[in-house]
């Protein structure tokens, strides 16, 4: 009987040792992935180029540099230097879709880094993190997709930053407003809303068809909430630019983004897609952004990006 007991116990011990070894391996892999995402990938700034058939037949291409979610701190010298180099792309228009700063002391370094881009027309809107300094939040709320909590951090002076940016660059702030501007030899109808994550958006204030004589209707909304996308699409906006999602920030093979952090489905939280309604369809580009919250400094399978959008003519029939 003693021999039988020993024979039964040995396989159990081997299974237990195997399970412990597997758990240790998973922990090592997880720690390695976290180190890679926080030490390398979140600083691996990348330029992506996309072509979008959004202009009338026969139109010359229009180059739009889309920047979003910079989340700049004063010490991020590499990011600031990389931003300054983007002027070499010679865009016809620069579009900045919010979440610009993490702290007030980053304002002057940011304005200096963007200075080479001031030679080109630009438009911008605020994001939810442009109104308050980021605070530590439980990651479980984010992963569950909970409704946003009321902001509780130290206030940021978005109005002051917007004023300084406009004065330095001549760019147009589109916080719940619209305008017509010239870019690349074309007249463009531009409109934008305040942040939809905080429910500050007022699409009704910018509603209506494109101004006569314009070659493109362009809409900006930091958070790509479907109600804003629907409103823009109903008005015939040809291209909508958003950010906020960080592309999911953590993307797994075969799964993609774990969450969208807004009402948009997970499959469209990064890159180009069509937003279709009964009223028509618009192109939607969601930027993965160039930064992260200082309390979640990791990217995995989702490098920080700026995007050069080459708008081309719709193919003729």
N, C-alpha and C positions, 0 to 999 in steps of 0.2 A: 504493500500500500504506500509505503514511503517513496518508493520509486515512481509510482503513478503520480503522486502529488508533485514531485519535482519536475516530472515531464510536463504537467499542465502549467506550472508556474513559469517555466522558462519562456514559452512563447509570449505570455503576457508581459514578462519583463522586456522582451525584445520589442513588442508593440509599443510599450510605454517609452522605451528609449528612442524608438523611431519617431514617435509623435513629438517627443521633446526636441529631437534633432530638427524635425521639420519646422517646429515653432521657432527655434533659434535661427534657422535659415531664413524664414519669412521676416523675422525681426531685422536680420542683417540686411536683407534686400530692401526692406522698407526704410531703414536708416540711410542706406546708400542712395536710394531714390530721393529722399528728403534732402540729403546733402547736395546732390546734383542739382535739384530744383532750386535750392536756396542760394548756393554758392556760385553756380554757373548759369543755369538756364535763365533765371530772372534777369541776368545782366547781359544776355546774348542778344543784343538789339539787332533787329532784322528789318530789312526793307522788302516789302512784297509789292509786286506790280500786277495790276488787274486791268483787263479791258472790258468796258461796258458799252453795249450799243444803246445809248440813251439820247442821242441827238438826231435831229431831222435828217432825212436822206440828203446826201450831198454836202453835209457839214464837215468842216475840218475838225480834227481831234482837239479835245480840250483836256488839259492835264490838271487833276485836282489832287493835292497832297492832303490826305486825311490823317490827322493826329488826334489821339484821345487818351484819357486816363494816364496823364503823365505822372501824377502823384509825386511831384518833385519835392525833395528836401535839399537844403542848402549844401549838403556834403556830397551829393551825387554828381561829382565832377565828370565821370565818364558819360553818364546819361546826358548831361548838359552839353558836353563837347560833341556828342553824337548828333544831338538835335541841331546844333549850329551847322554841322556839315550837310544837312539836308537841302540847304539853299542851292547846292550844286545841281539839283534836279531840275531847276528852273521851272517850277510849276506855274500854271496860269492862275491858280487860285489855291489858297491854303484854307482848310476847314478844321477847326479845333472844337471837338465835341465834349468838353467838360472834364471835371475831376483833374484840375490843373495842379493845385498845390496841396501839400500836407501841412505847411506851417508858414506863418507870415514872414519869417526870415528868409524864405526861399523866393520871395517875390522878385527882388532885384537880380539874383542869379538867373532866374527864369527869363526875365525880360531881356537880359544881356544875351542869353543863349539863343533866344528867338530873333534877335536883331537882324541877322543875315537874311531872314525870311521877310522882313518888312518891305523889301523891294517889290513884293508881289501882293495883289489884293488878297484880303482874308476875311473870314467870317468866324464867329465863335458863339457858343452858348455855355452856361454853367452846368455842372453836375451836382449830384447830391452831396459830394464831399467838398464842394467849393464853399460851403456855408459854415462848416464846423471842422475843427481839428479832429482827426480820427481818434477814436477811443477803442480800448480793448473790448471785443465782443466775443461771446461764445461761438466757436465754429459750428456747434450743433444747430444753432439757429439758421446759419447760412445753408448747411447741408439739408435741413428740413424744408427750406424755402419759406420760412416764416415771413409774415408781413413785416415791413420795416418798422423798427422802433423809432419813436420820436428822437430827433438828434439831441444829444446831451453834452457834446464836447464844447470846448472853448470856441466862440464864434470866430470865423474868418471873415475878413473884409472883402467879400467878392465885389461889391460895388466899387471899392477903391482900386482893386486889381483891374477890373474891366475898364475903368476910366484911364488908368495908366497905360494899359495895353492899347486902347484906342488912340490915345495921344501919341504914343511912341510909333505905332505901326500904321495908323489910318484904317485899321481893320474895322469891320462893322459888327457890333454886338447885336445878336438876334434873340434876346430874351423876351419871348412873347411879342415879337414884332416881325415885320417883313420890310423888304426894300428891293430896289433894283440896282444892280451894280454892273460895271463893265469888267470883263476878265477875258483875256485871250482874244480880244477883238469882238467879243460877243456880249449881248445884254442878257443878264441872268436874273430871274425872279428868285430871290432868296427869302426864306422864312424860317423861324425857329421858335422853340418853346422852352420855358423854364423846365426844371427837372420834374419828370413824371414820377420818379420814385418817391419824391416828397409831395406829390400831387400839387405841384406849383404850376403845372402846364395849363395853358389856356389856348388850345387850338382854335377856339372860336374867334380869338383876336387876330388871327392870321389867316382866316378862312377865305376862300374864294379862288377862282381860276387864275392862272398865270396872267401877269400884265401883258397887254398887247405888245407885240414887237420883241418879246423876249424869246431866246432860243432854248432855254432850259428853265424848269422850275425845280429848285433844290430845297429840300427840307432838312433841318437839323433838330435832333432831339437826343440828349445825352442817353436817357434810358429808352430802349426800343419797346415801350409798352404798346400793345396792339391797338388801344384806343387812339393813340396819337398816330400810329401808322395808318390806321383806317381813315382818320380825318384827312391826313395828307394825301392818301391815295384817292379819296373821293374828290379832292380838288385838282386832281391831275398832276400832282407832283411826280416828276419822272424819276428822281433819285433822292433817297432818304439816307442820311448819314447818322450813325449812332455809335455809342460805346458802351460803357458801364459794365458789361458782362465779363470783361477780361478774357473773353473767349472760353469761359469756363474756368480758366486759371489752372485747373488740374484736369487733364484729359487722359483717359485710359484707352489702350488699344481695344478696338472692337466695341467700345462703349461711347467714346467721345466725352463731351462735357458732362460732369456729374449733375450740375445744376445750371440754371440760366440766370438766377437772381432777379428775374422779372417775369412778366407774363408771356414772354416769347418762348416757343418750344426749344428744347435743348439742341435740336439739329441745326438751328439757325443762329446760334449765339456767336459765331465767328464767320467772317467772310461775307460773300455775296449770295443773295437769294432773291427770289421774287416774292413780293407781298401782294397777294391777290384778294380782291373783294368783289362784291357784286357790281361795284362802280367801275372796276378796272384793275390795273396792276401797276405797281411801282417797283423799281429796283431798290433793294435795301442792302447797304453795306454796314456791317457791325465790326468795328475795329477791336482787335484783342487788346489794344492799348499798349503803353510802354512802361507802366509801373504797377505797383501793388500797394496795398496798405502797409504801413510800417509794422503792423501787428500780424501780417500774414505774408512775410517776404519769401514766397516760394511760387515758382511756376513749374509745371510738369507736363510735357507734351504740348506746350502752348507758349512759344517764345514771345517776348515783347516785340511789337511790330509798329511801324509806320507803313502806310500804304499809299502808293502812287497809282491813282485811278486814271486810266486813259479812256476818256469818254469818246466814243466813235459814233458814226452815223448808223442809224438803223438800216439794215440791208433793204434795198428797194425790191419790190415784188418781181 
